[in-house]
Amino acid sequence: MSTAGLVAEASGGVYRIRLDGGALVDAALRGRIKLERRSGDKVVIGDRVTLERSGDQWVIERVEPRRSELLRRGAGGRRAKVVVANLDEILVVVAAGDPEPRLGLIDRLLVIAEANALPATLVVNKADLPGAQDRVAGLARLYGGIGYPVLGVSATAGSGLQEFAERVCRGCSALVGPSGVGKSSLLNALAPGLDLRVGQVSHRTGWGRHTTVSGRMISLPCGGTVADTPGFGDAGLWGVDPREVASCFPEIAARANECQFRGCSHLAEPGCAVRHAVEAGEIAGSRSESYRALRSEA
């Protein structure tokens, strides 16, 4: 007898499956599935699977086709790593302070979302810290002007949680961002019964300590499903041609057709409308720097 479910956790070749009826079971992967050609890992959190009972053990017999993937460069840069399957949206979470937000990392995560054709929202946590409102406003001007929704929230004070809930209580979303910014704290504030482990930022390094050590799918009481992922402190692109990086920057893509030369790289060619827009302050210098860095990396 077969049954279907969602991969809620994956660690060391053991998969925790949330059956459609709500029960959680552990399952192993059928040998033949390991031979199938798939991008990145054979089975990841968010995958829909069909299980069969084999003695006293559940076995994954089939993995359904994925409608979307959050794909990044794996360790060593030699293979793809699928972080989550079947997402509807990515929430890029940073902190207004402690640790300080890094524009280069925000851009990198937004580009990963664009490369995977997933809509993205920027969530700025710790908006209750002294001076945080100015920082939230600055990020809203920069990224809101490009077209990304920007939410200022505080897991501690509770501000902005209603709008955050409207995002995570619909469909399947992923929280991505560096450690220490409060991803687990936000989910705890939204649903206290989750009791997710949280940590503190190291005062020596200014970096967050990892509290989510492996990805997991969390079912929220409001009906949404959230992928809680390990910190994306060094997320790399995978499978993006250098010529396609510009299309992952909406404000650069919008100017590309105005360039003098077709196929302009926006790096040194004369008559480049993108570089002219940067010089005129119409495209942020930080975004131009991120584009150059990511194109070079690709």
N, C-alpha and C positions, 0 to 999 in steps of 0.2 A: 504493500500500500504506500502510495506517494503522498507527500504533502508539500506545501510551498511556504516560503518565508523570506525574510530580509536578513542579510548578513549584518549583525549589529556590532560584532567585534571580530578581529582576526589577529592571532598572535601565535607564532611558532607552529604553524600548520594546523592549529585547532581553531575552528570557527564557531562563534556563538550566534545562533540563528533565532530570530524572533519570528515564531510561526504566525501565520495569519490569524490564528485564534488567540494570540497574545502570549503563549507560553514560550519560555526560553530553553533551547536545547543546544548541546555541543555536538559538532559534527566534524568528520574528516572528509578529505577530498578524494573522490574516486580516481584511481590511477590514470585512466584514459583522459581525464580532463586536464591533467598536467601536461599532456602532449598536444593539446589544442593550441592553435595560433591565436594569441590575444595580445593586445598592447599592455606592456607592463605586467603586473601581477595577475595570476590566473583568477583569483577571487579577492575582492576587496570589500570594505564596508560599503553599504549601499546597494550591493548586488542583489538581484532577485534570484533565488535558487529553488530547485526542486530537490527534495530529500527522499531517500528510501531507508527503511529500517533494515539493518543487517545484523541479526542476532540481537545483542544488547546495545548496538551502536547505530547512530544516525550517519548516513553517508550522503554527500552532495553528489547527485547524479547529473544535474544539468544547471548551467548558468545562463540566465536569460540575456538576450542582447541588451547592451547598455544604450540608453537614450542620450546620456551625456557622461563625460569623465572630467575630473579635475586631475590634469596631467602635469607633472613637473619632472625636472631632471633628477635622476636617482643619484645615490652616492657614487662618487668617482666620475660622474658625468658620462658614463658609457651606456646607460640604459634609461628607458622611461620608467617612471614610477607613477602608477595611478593611485591617487590618494583616496578618492571617493568616487563612487559611481552614482549615476542617476540623480544628479543635483538639479535644482531649479534656480538657485541663486547662491552667490558667494557674499559673505559679510566680512570685509577686511576690518579687523579690530586693531586699533592702536590706543595708546593712552595719551592724554593731554600733558602728562608729565609722570616721571617715576615709573617706567623709563620714558625719556624724551622721544617723541615721534621722529622717525627718519623718513624724509621725503623719498629718498632713493628706494627704500624698502616698500613704501606704500605704492610707488609707481610700479615696481617689480610685481607685486601681488595683483595690481589692477591689470597689468599686461598679461599675466597668467590667466586671469579671468577672461580677458578679451580673446586670447589665443584659444581658449576652450569654449568660446561662444556662450559664456555664462554672464548674465547681468550681475553687476556688483554694486554694493552699498558700502560706504566708509562709515564705520562706527568709532567714535572717539570717546573712550571711557575715561573715568576719573575727571569728569567735567566739574566736580566740586572742589578741586584743588585750587589754591590761591593762584590767580592769574590765568586759570585754565580757560575762561570764557573767551579771552582774546585769542588764545591759540585755536580754540574750536572755530571761532569766527574766521581766522586766517585760513584754516584748512577748508572751511565751507566756501570761502571766496575762490580759492584755487581750484578745488575739485568739483564744487557745485557749478562753477563757471564752465567746466568741461562737460558736465552733464551727469556726474555721479551724485546720487543722493548722499548727504552727509548728516549723520545723527550725532548730537552731543548727548551723552548719557553718563549716569553715575550709578554703579552697582551699589555703592555705599549709601548715597543720599536718596536713591530711588528716582531721580529725575530722568526723564526721557525714556523710561522703561515701557510706557504704553506704546510709543512709536516703534521701539525695538521689538516688542511683542507682536505687533502687527506684521513685522517681517518674518519672524521665526515661527509664527503659529500657522503659517500657510506653506504647504508643500514641504520640500526637503531643501535645507540650506546647510552651508558649511561655514563655521567660524575659523578664519585663518588670520594669523598674525604672530608677532614675536611673543616669546614667553614673558610673563609678568604684566601683561596689559589688562588682565582680568577677564579673559574669555569664560573660564569656569565660574568666576564670581558673578558674571552677568546672568548665566543660566541658573545659578543658585538663587539669585535675587528674583528671577522670574518664576521659578518653581523650587521653593526651599526644600521640598522633600527629596530633591535629587542628591543633596549633600555631596557635591563634587569636591574633590581635593583641590585646595588653592595654596599658593605659595607667595613668597615675598621677593621683591627685587633685591639683588645683592648690592649692599652699599659700597662694596669694594670695586665692583666692575660696572655697576649701573645697569646690568642686564638681568632679565628675569630668570628664575630657576624653572626648569621644566617640571610641570606637575601633571600634564597629560603625556604619558609615555607611549601610548599607542592609540590609534584612532578608534573611535566608537560612535555608534549611532544612538542618539538619545531621543526617546519618545517623550514629548512634552504633554502635560495634561490638557493644554489648549488644542492639541491635535496635530501640531507640526512635528517634524523630525529634524534633528540638528546633528550634524557631524562635528564632534569635538575632536580637533586634530592637534598633534604636537606642534610646538612653536615653529613657525616658518622663518627662522632667523637667516637662512641662506638658501632661499628658494631660487631654482634655476629654470630657465625655459627649456623645453624639449620639443623638437620637431618643427621649429619655426624658422623658415628660410630668412636669411638676413634682409632680403628685399620685402618680406612681409611684416617686419617689425613695425614699420611706420603705420600699418593699418591697425595696429593694436594701441595706438595713441590717437583717439578720436579727433583732437584738435589739429594734429599733424596730417592725418588722412584727409581732413576737410580742405586743406590748403594744397595738397599734393598736385592736383590737376592744374594749379595756377603756375607751376614751375615752368621755366623756359624749356627744359629738356625732359623728354619722356623717360621715365625710369630714374629720375633724379634721386640720389641717395640722401639729399639734404645735409651733406657733410661739407662739401667744398665747391660744388658746381656753381657757375655764375647764373644769375637770374633765378635763384632758388627762392620761391615765395615763402617757404617755411622759415628759412634763416632770416629773411626780411621781417617776418612776423615776430620772431624772437627779438631781433634788434629793436623793433617798434614797441616791445612790451606786450604784444598781443598773444604771445605764447610764452609761458613762464620759463625762465632760464633753467630752473631745476628740472623741468620736464624735458627740455632739450638735452641737458646733461644725461638724464636717464636714458633717453632714446639713443644717444651716442654709445653709452656703456652697454646697453642691451644689444644693440646692433653689432657691436664689436664682439660681444660674447657669443651671439648666434653664428 
